[in-house]
């Protein structure tokens, strides 16, 4: 049975000002000059798995389709290889725009439930803020607990190997001036809020 | 305040220029203010001073109010100084009793505060009113124009311009760097959109140039020095040694067949390196002039290992079968050297053309890495009946392609290479798609960003290609690779691209890739620019005087530009522009003289002969007279730059229109305004 989905976009589907807001972030300004040539998608090694191609994400962003962009898988699939940014004929920093979109999606919590990448990003920064360093073992455990137990189980062998070679430490690593790094990160956050 | 003489009667006019000035400057207010200044008999504001009624107003006022000075505050003198000087003259005054104030480019267009802009306009007008009172009557000098013309570059632009001038009865020197004229067009197979054979329409024009009595054709020659000024240029041309006496060679080409090299062995540049030639060669069958030349770098009769820039040395080690073949004609001369010739011309048309973008600069497209990646110009030769394969599309690996991808915008519309659209690539890609389909029956894929077909019959040609069943994929190619992912891709070149209209990323395996390389300025464009005292735009193409209204003029009077040296364009546009350049040159030649602005400098009797001004003059217009022991300025050479005036330690040099009291009055005028 064919499932009918409404694909037309009405003006009310847009979030006016979203595109301008993204393009006002330092590093994202060049998006204005995009000519939709598709070089980014053409060079992207992960475009084969994406729901929207990088080119489409660029246009949807510019055209204020905030909900579509922040919910797309594309921003999470980006592996930040920077091939698109290197090849873009308009010198648009596509990878950086992807980061900006990821940050917004995390802030607004609009990513798919139990999606590992935003969880990892959040746990990573929280740990850095708290300890000044990350402890891989703890980070990985937290990630699996909050996303998929099953995936954690499946990877036990690799975990064991890493531990044997000393790549996974069980001791929490900390720096001395933990308060300083937390203050630094808070300052950056406050700057971005403004 | 300066005391004005009783008999100075100034008429002042301020122009609204529609809204251009009036929107930012209160013109009636300016007129009212200037009316209060001494010696101003009359002060008006008017909507368009440059219009006929505006000019008549000046003439009428001169007669009715017995004006003897005129000031107009309007646009830039570049635009209308001549107009108002003529109006002043028509009113019965010497045209140099007129002075112009620029309150548009220097004021209304660049300011945002109406009150301040109006005050500035008043100040500038006051300065002009005080200056014009000191103006003197001057005569315009006429310098004759040498009726002979020089055309630099023998491509289709140069050929067209030279023929137009020659047909009008003018003597023309056509200087071409390569051994034959014809330029890029001679390399093309067919021309879009009508698909006429390029050689069929070009070679008759080439031979016409070669045989026209009014045209002196110097191929294998380069302009090395240009002196003089509009109407009277002295040009030095280097005639490179071709080791053949041009007057004796009949073009029989027996020397080529009899050369000790039985088979052609050396890279044939005319065929983009796809074919081979001998050390003695003629670039292509229809070359004009039909004169062979010898390449000393590979000819056995010259010593090996000569560094570039050094003169070739004869080794006399070859059997010289070519000389035997030439026989009594005796045209081969191994001792020939580069020669410098000097010619005198009145006008110059620069038509030095373009070069194509170097595809190696974009390694992701694989040119120079994968043998079956070609540039468009190489494909032109490949499909050409007189090309290296006789018109058969045989790839470098010996195969015939069954599928071909044509990638547009290679080196165009890209901030990392060239930002401009090269204008011709879409159309020539369509043409090559058609020709390749015709020659091979292959599946053709065109990868484009935007299809640009603005021209007579161009969109129709695009429709024809669509009807022929060619594939058009809108997307800029990410990469060309030989890395096969699926079975069908094995042994092929894979083009990875987003089909932006279908919204999917695709991998398309092809046998042959054609790169539609863009057009860029010649490598030595900057040297040529300096040689002819022209300007370049930021992209490196020669700059026209005005992008719309003076597209063939340069900022150097008497030097005109035509063709792709000004920017990328197709053959119809090039021919039209070459005709326009020839018409401009003809207008100058047939006027017979140029009027020189009398703003030249002259030397007063109290010159002490210190000679300090002589080396400073950029136009070498100053000499030292041994009998009077004073410096002398040649008025014809003086361009009125004022360098000598400023440098003279005894203040003995004066410049017309810029005399001390004129300049000081102007400064006082600005300073007096509060």
Contacts between the chains, C-beta under 8 A, distances in Angstrom:
chain1	res1	chain2	res2	distance
A	35	B	413	7.3
A	35	B	449	6.4
A	35	B	450	7.6
A	36	B	500	6.2
A	37	B	409	7.9
A	37	B	413	7.9
A	37	B	449	4.4
A	37	B	475	6.8
A	37	B	476	3.7
A	37	B	500	7.4
A	38	B	474	7.6
A	38	B	475	3.9
A	38	B	476	5.8
A	38	B	497	6.8
A	38	B	498	3.5
A	38	B	499	7.8
A	38	B	500	4.2
A	39	B	476	4.4
A	39	B	477	7.8
A	39	B	478	5.9
A	39	B	498	8.0
A	40	B	498	7.9
A	41	B	475	7.7
A	41	B	478	7.4
A	41	B	498	3.5
A	41	B	500	7.7
A	41	B	505	5.4
A	42	B	475	6.3
A	42	B	476	6.5
A	42	B	477	6.0
A	42	B	478	2.6
A	42	B	479	7.1
A	42	B	496	5.6
A	42	B	497	4.7
A	42	B	498	5.0
A	42	B	505	6.9
A	43	B	364	7.6
A	43	B	478	3.8
A	43	B	479	6.2
A	43	B	496	7.4
A	44	B	478	7.7
A	44	B	505	7.6
A	47	B	498	7.1
A	47	B	505	4.7
A	48	B	505	6.1
A	53	B	498	5.6
A	53	B	503	6.8
A	53	B	504	7.9
A	53	B	505	6.4
A	55	B	498	6.0
A	55	B	500	6.2
A	56	B	503	6.8
A	87	B	364	7.0
A	87	B	478	6.8
A	89	B	409	7.9
A	89	B	413	6.0
A	89	B	414	3.7
A	89	B	415	6.1
A	89	B	416	6.8
A	89	B	476	6.9
A	90	B	415	6.0
A	91	B	415	4.8
A	91	B	416	7.3
